[in-house]
Amino acid sequence: MPYLQQISIRPIGSDLEKIFSYIHNEELLTRQRTSRLIEGLSMARFTGKEATGIGTRSTLLGIATNIVLAAVKGTAGVLGHSYALIADAVESTADIATSIVVLSGLRIAAKPADEDHPYGHGKAEPLATLAVSIALCLAAVGIAVESIFGILSPSHSPEAYTLVVVGIVIIVKETLFRVVSHAGDSIGSNAVNADAWHHRSDAITSAAAFVGISIALLGGPAYAQADAWAALFASGIIAWNGVRLMRPALSEIMDAVPKENIESLVRTAARAVDGVRGLDRCTTRKMGLEFYVDLHVVVDGNETVRRGHQIAHSVKVAIQTSLPHVTDVLVHIEPLGEEDDAVSDTIVKKSGGGDMRRLGDGETRRLGE
């Protein structure tokens, strides 16, 4: 038990019982935290190849659905005199193009590292997300322009049957959003999530069209432009979603800290390795559907170079075994100074989940960090 090596056991009787009780409680807390982290990070179940397969299937489903819906909505919109439904068909056509971009991004990101790309091709995934986000904004502009044209121009009231078409579209697109969004969340893909929100934006446009067409039918010729106003309103929501989805893509391209709590899981896996006396700096970055980790591990300063290398290798294996989506781990070994080892056998300070110890370089660090 690692805690026993970190505590100078001098008290007897009740004091000794308190120490063992403290150790037991700390281990229970660690297990509970780890369990919650793993439950909250569903993508930890999948390797990069498995995640790519899930994302590809959900994207292909969206492409097939949008081809059918674009044809149905476009035909119904032209024949039924509904600007909102025509705008909706344009949105579905844009969905097809952006889904193809997402599909291409996923397939490129899944390619293994090569001589020109030693860290792989993972950045293709956030680039695809960025492309989808920009497409959403452009689609919003196009719908807004078309809606304004419909508001300013005389138009016929939409036909009643267009309501049935729009109602079916809303149900199909919202269902598709939930399926694709679940896939994106499960594999941690911003591109797939962006594609899912493209489906929801289509559902929002259709819902606005439903309201506008209903008003136009109930209000008569005086309200013929109601569906165009509804489409204009929907364009604002679509533009907002485009900007919202752009932020995580830009963060990933800039190597920002991943929103997934990878570091805590990495530290938990590394602490369990025999020979690890503490952990220092840990950095993570996301590359598409995979992660890269840099970790500083503290070992006994009296260990041989060979033993230090073995510990580093064991840490890497432990992390990649518990977190299959971690592609590579760079482990830096730091020695624990012999002259400070006896001093650091005593708990120096307890602060918020980790014991403080003095390491060989004279720096005080929190145990396990």
C-alpha positions as CSV (number, residue, x, y, z in Angstrom):
1,M,0.0,0.0,0.0
2,P,1.7,3.3,-1.2
3,Y,0.5,5.3,1.7
4,L,2.4,3.2,4.2
5,Q,5.6,4.2,2.6
6,Q,4.8,7.8,3.0
7,I,4.0,7.9,6.7
8,S,6.3,7.7,9.6
9,I,4.4,5.2,11.9
10,R,5.4,6.3,15.4
11,P,2.1,6.7,17.3
12,I,0.6,3.7,19.0
13,G,-2.8,2.6,20.1
14,S,-5.6,5.0,19.0
15,D,-3.3,7.2,17.0
16,L,-2.2,4.2,14.9
17,E,-5.9,3.3,14.4
18,K,-6.6,6.8,13.2
19,I,-3.8,6.6,10.6
20,F,-5.0,3.3,9.2
21,S,-8.6,4.6,9.2
22,Y,-7.3,7.7,7.3
23,I,-5.6,5.5,4.7
24,H,-8.6,3.3,4.2
25,N,-10.9,6.4,3.8
26,E,-8.6,8.0,1.3
27,E,-8.5,4.8,-0.8
28,L,-12.3,4.6,-0.8
29,L,-12.6,8.2,-1.9
30,T,-10.1,7.6,-4.7
31,R,-12.1,4.6,-6.0
32,Q,-15.3,6.6,-5.9
33,R,-13.8,9.5,-7.7
34,T,-12.4,7.2,-10.4
35,S,-15.7,5.4,-10.8
36,R,-17.5,8.7,-11.3
37,L,-14.9,10.0,-13.8
38,I,-15.1,6.8,-15.9
39,E,-18.9,6.9,-15.8
40,G,-18.9,10.5,-17.0
41,L,-16.4,9.8,-19.8
42,S,-18.2,7.2,-22.0
43,M,-15.7,7.6,-24.8
44,A,-13.1,5.8,-22.6
45,R,-14.8,2.6,-23.8
46,F,-13.7,3.0,-27.5
47,T,-10.5,2.9,-29.3
48,G,-9.8,5.4,-32.1
49,K,-10.8,2.8,-34.8
50,E,-14.1,1.9,-33.0
51,A,-14.9,5.6,-32.5
52,T,-14.3,6.3,-36.2
53,G,-16.7,3.5,-37.2
54,I,-19.5,4.8,-34.9
55,G,-19.1,8.4,-36.3
56,T,-19.0,7.1,-39.9
57,R,-22.2,5.1,-39.5
58,S,-24.1,8.0,-37.9
59,T,-22.9,10.4,-40.6
60,L,-24.0,8.1,-43.4
61,L,-27.4,7.7,-41.8
62,G,-27.7,11.5,-41.9
63,I,-26.7,11.8,-45.5
64,A,-29.2,9.2,-46.7
65,T,-32.0,10.8,-44.7
66,N,-31.2,14.3,-45.9
67,I,-31.2,13.2,-49.6
68,V,-34.8,12.0,-49.2
69,L,-36.0,15.0,-47.1
70,A,-34.4,17.6,-49.4
71,A,-36.3,16.2,-52.4
72,V,-39.6,16.0,-50.5
73,K,-39.4,19.4,-49.0
74,G,-38.2,21.1,-52.1
75,T,-41.0,19.6,-54.2
76,A,-43.7,20.4,-51.6
77,G,-42.4,23.9,-51.1
78,V,-42.5,24.8,-54.8
79,L,-45.9,23.3,-55.4
80,G,-47.3,24.5,-52.1
81,H,-46.0,28.1,-52.4
82,S,-44.1,28.0,-49.1
83,Y,-40.9,30.0,-48.8
84,A,-40.2,28.5,-45.4
85,L,-40.4,25.0,-46.8
86,I,-38.1,25.9,-49.7
87,A,-35.6,27.4,-47.3
88,D,-35.9,24.2,-45.3
89,A,-35.1,22.1,-48.4
90,V,-32.0,24.3,-49.0
91,E,-31.0,23.6,-45.4
92,S,-31.3,19.9,-46.0
93,T,-29.2,20.1,-49.1
94,A,-26.5,22.0,-47.1
95,D,-26.7,19.2,-44.5
96,I,-25.7,16.7,-47.2
97,A,-22.7,18.6,-48.2
98,T,-21.5,19.2,-44.6
99,S,-22.1,15.6,-43.7
100,I,-19.8,14.6,-46.5
101,V,-17.2,17.0,-45.1
102,V,-17.6,15.4,-41.6
103,L,-17.3,11.9,-43.1
104,S,-14.1,12.9,-45.0
105,G,-12.7,14.5,-41.8
106,L,-13.3,11.4,-39.8
107,R,-11.7,9.1,-42.3
108,I,-8.6,11.4,-42.7
109,A,-8.3,11.7,-38.9
110,A,-8.3,7.9,-38.6
111,K,-5.3,7.5,-40.8
112,P,-2.2,6.4,-38.8
113,A,0.8,8.6,-38.3
114,D,3.4,8.7,-41.1
115,E,6.7,10.4,-41.8
116,D,5.1,13.7,-42.7
117,H,2.5,13.6,-39.8
118,P,4.3,12.0,-36.8
119,Y,1.3,12.9,-34.5
120,G,-1.3,11.5,-36.9
121,H,-4.0,13.2,-38.9
122,G,-6.4,14.0,-35.9
123,K,-6.6,17.7,-36.6
124,A,-8.7,16.9,-39.7
125,E,-11.6,16.2,-37.3
126,P,-11.8,19.8,-35.8
127,L,-11.2,21.2,-39.2
128,A,-14.3,19.4,-40.4
129,T,-16.1,20.8,-37.4
130,L,-15.0,24.3,-38.3
131,A,-16.2,23.8,-41.9
132,V,-19.6,22.6,-40.7
133,S,-19.9,25.6,-38.4
134,I,-19.1,28.0,-41.2
135,A,-21.6,26.2,-43.4
136,L,-24.3,26.7,-40.8
137,C,-23.6,30.4,-40.7
138,L,-23.7,30.7,-44.5
139,A,-26.9,28.7,-44.6
140,A,-28.4,31.1,-42.1
141,V,-27.5,34.0,-44.2
142,G,-28.9,32.4,-47.3
143,I,-32.2,31.6,-45.5
144,A,-32.4,35.2,-44.2
145,V,-31.9,36.7,-47.6
146,E,-34.6,34.4,-49.1
147,S,-37.0,35.1,-46.3
148,I,-36.6,38.9,-46.7
149,F,-37.3,38.5,-50.4
150,G,-40.4,36.5,-49.5
151,I,-41.6,39.2,-47.1
152,L,-41.1,42.1,-49.6
153,S,-42.6,40.2,-52.6
154,P,-46.3,39.4,-53.1
155,S,-46.9,35.7,-52.5
156,H,-49.6,33.1,-52.4
157,S,-50.8,31.5,-49.2
158,P,-49.1,28.1,-48.7
159,E,-51.2,25.0,-49.3
160,A,-52.6,23.1,-46.3
161,Y,-50.8,19.8,-47.2
162,T,-47.4,21.5,-46.6
163,L,-48.2,21.4,-42.9
164,V,-48.2,17.6,-43.0
165,V,-44.9,17.5,-44.8
166,V,-43.3,19.9,-42.3
167,G,-44.7,17.9,-39.3
168,I,-43.1,14.7,-40.6
169,V,-39.8,16.5,-41.2
170,I,-39.7,17.9,-37.7
171,I,-40.2,14.4,-36.2
172,V,-37.6,12.8,-38.5
173,K,-34.9,15.5,-38.0
174,E,-35.3,15.7,-34.3
175,T,-34.9,11.9,-34.1
176,L,-31.9,12.1,-36.3
177,F,-30.4,14.8,-34.1
178,R,-30.7,12.7,-31.0
179,V,-29.2,9.6,-32.7
180,V,-26.2,11.4,-34.2
181,S,-25.7,13.5,-31.0
182,H,-25.6,10.4,-28.9
183,A,-23.0,9.0,-31.2
184,G,-20.9,12.2,-31.1
185,D,-21.0,12.3,-27.3
186,S,-20.1,8.7,-26.9
187,I,-16.9,9.0,-29.0
188,G,-16.1,12.6,-28.0
189,S,-16.3,14.0,-31.6
190,N,-16.9,17.7,-32.1
191,A,-17.4,17.1,-35.8
192,V,-20.2,14.5,-35.3
193,N,-21.8,16.8,-32.7
194,A,-21.7,19.7,-35.2
195,D,-23.3,17.5,-37.8
196,A,-26.0,16.6,-35.2
197,W,-26.7,20.2,-34.6
198,H,-27.0,20.7,-38.3
199,H,-29.9,18.2,-38.2
200,R,-31.4,20.1,-35.2
201,S,-31.1,23.4,-37.1
202,D,-33.1,21.8,-39.8
203,A,-35.7,20.7,-37.3
204,I,-35.8,24.3,-35.9
205,T,-36.3,25.7,-39.4
206,S,-39.1,23.2,-40.0
207,A,-40.8,24.1,-36.7
208,A,-40.7,27.8,-37.6
209,A,-42.1,26.9,-41.0
210,F,-44.9,24.9,-39.3
211,V,-45.8,28.0,-37.2
212,G,-45.6,30.4,-40.2
213,I,-47.7,28.2,-42.5
214,S,-50.3,27.7,-39.8
215,I,-50.6,31.5,-39.3
216,A,-50.8,32.0,-43.0
217,L,-53.6,29.4,-43.4
218,L,-55.6,30.7,-40.4
219,G,-55.1,34.4,-41.1
220,G,-55.8,34.3,-44.8
221,P,-54.1,36.3,-47.6
222,A,-53.2,39.1,-45.2
223,Y,-50.8,36.8,-43.4
224,A,-49.4,35.1,-46.5
225,Q,-45.9,36.3,-45.6
226,A,-46.0,34.7,-42.1
227,D,-44.0,31.6,-43.1
228,A,-41.3,33.9,-44.6
229,W,-41.1,35.7,-41.2
230,A,-40.9,32.4,-39.5
231,A,-38.0,31.4,-41.8
232,L,-36.2,34.7,-41.0
233,F,-36.5,34.0,-37.3
234,A,-35.2,30.4,-37.8
235,S,-32.1,31.8,-39.6
236,G,-31.0,33.7,-36.5
237,I,-31.2,30.5,-34.4
238,I,-29.2,28.6,-37.0
239,A,-26.5,31.3,-37.1
240,W,-26.2,31.2,-33.3
241,N,-25.7,27.5,-33.4
242,G,-23.0,27.8,-36.1
243,V,-21.0,30.3,-33.9
244,R,-21.5,28.1,-30.8
245,L,-20.1,25.0,-32.5
246,M,-17.2,26.9,-33.9
247,R,-15.7,27.6,-30.4
248,P,-14.7,24.0,-29.4
249,A,-13.3,23.4,-32.9
250,L,-11.0,26.4,-32.6
251,S,-10.0,25.4,-29.1
252,E,-9.0,21.9,-30.2
253,I,-7.0,23.3,-33.2
254,M,-5.2,25.6,-30.7
255,D,-4.4,22.6,-28.4
256,A,-6.5,23.9,-25.5
257,V,-7.0,21.7,-22.5
258,P,-9.6,19.1,-23.4
259,K,-13.0,19.5,-21.8
260,E,-13.0,15.8,-21.0
261,N,-11.5,15.1,-17.6
262,I,-8.7,13.0,-19.0
263,E,-6.0,14.3,-16.6
264,S,-7.7,12.8,-13.5
265,L,-8.1,9.4,-15.1
266,V,-4.4,9.5,-16.3
267,R,-3.2,10.3,-12.8
268,T,-5.4,7.6,-11.2
269,A,-4.0,5.0,-13.6
270,A,-0.4,6.1,-13.1
271,R,-0.6,6.1,-9.3
272,A,-1.4,2.4,-9.2
273,V,2.0,1.5,-10.9
274,D,4.5,-0.1,-8.6
275,G,7.6,2.2,-8.1
276,V,5.7,5.5,-8.7
277,R,6.4,7.7,-5.7
278,G,4.5,10.7,-6.9
279,L,3.3,12.6,-10.0
280,D,4.2,16.1,-11.1
281,R,3.2,17.9,-14.3
282,C,0.5,16.3,-16.5
283,T,-0.6,17.8,-19.8
284,T,-3.1,16.4,-22.3
285,R,-4.2,17.4,-25.8
286,K,-6.9,16.2,-28.1
287,M,-6.1,15.1,-31.7
288,G,-9.4,14.2,-33.4
289,L,-10.8,11.2,-31.5
290,E,-7.6,10.5,-29.7
291,F,-5.5,12.0,-26.9
292,Y,-1.8,12.5,-26.3
293,V,-0.4,12.7,-22.7
294,D,2.8,14.1,-21.3
295,L,3.4,13.1,-17.7
296,H,6.2,13.7,-15.1
297,V,6.6,10.7,-12.8
298,V,8.6,10.8,-9.5
299,V,10.6,7.6,-8.6
300,D,13.1,6.7,-5.9
301,G,16.4,8.6,-6.7
302,N,18.4,5.5,-6.0
303,E,16.7,3.4,-8.7
304,T,18.9,2.4,-11.7
305,V,18.3,3.9,-15.2
306,R,16.9,0.5,-16.3
307,R,14.5,0.4,-13.4
308,G,13.3,3.9,-14.1
309,H,12.7,3.0,-17.7
310,Q,10.7,0.0,-16.6
311,I,8.5,2.1,-14.4
312,A,8.0,4.6,-17.2
313,H,7.0,1.8,-19.6
314,S,4.6,0.4,-17.0
315,V,3.0,3.8,-16.5
316,K,2.4,4.1,-20.2
317,V,0.9,0.6,-20.5
318,A,-1.3,1.3,-17.4
319,I,-2.7,4.5,-18.9
320,Q,-3.3,3.1,-22.4
321,T,-4.9,0.0,-20.9
322,S,-7.4,1.9,-18.8
323,L,-7.9,4.6,-21.5
324,P,-7.9,3.1,-25.0
325,H,-8.4,6.4,-26.7
326,V,-5.0,7.6,-25.4
327,T,-2.7,7.1,-28.4
328,D,0.6,7.9,-26.9
329,V,2.1,8.8,-23.4
330,L,5.4,10.6,-23.0
331,V,6.8,9.8,-19.5
332,H,9.5,12.0,-17.9
333,I,11.2,10.5,-14.9
334,E,12.1,12.7,-11.9
335,P,14.2,11.4,-9.0
336,L,13.2,11.6,-5.4
337,G,16.4,12.8,-3.5
338,E,17.9,10.4,-1.0
339,E,18.8,13.1,1.5
340,D,15.1,14.3,1.6
341,D,13.6,10.8,1.6
342,A,13.7,10.4,5.4
343,V,12.2,13.9,5.9
344,S,9.4,13.3,3.4
345,D,8.4,10.0,5.0
346,T,6.4,12.3,7.3
347,I,3.2,13.9,6.2
348,V,4.0,17.6,5.9
349,K,0.6,19.0,5.1
350,K,-2.9,17.8,4.2
351,S,-4.7,19.9,1.6
352,G,-7.7,19.1,-0.4
353,G,-7.1,15.5,-1.5
354,G,-3.3,15.1,-1.6
355,D,-0.5,14.9,1.0
356,M,2.4,17.4,0.5
357,R,5.9,16.1,0.5
358,R,9.4,17.5,0.0
359,L,11.1,16.1,-3.1
360,G,14.8,15.9,-3.8
361,D,15.1,19.2,-5.6
362,G,13.8,21.0,-2.5
363,E,10.4,21.7,-4.0
364,T,7.3,20.9,-2.1
365,R,4.6,19.1,-4.1
366,R,1.4,17.3,-3.5
367,L,1.6,13.6,-3.3
368,G,0.1,11.9,-6.4
369,E,0.4,15.1,-8.5
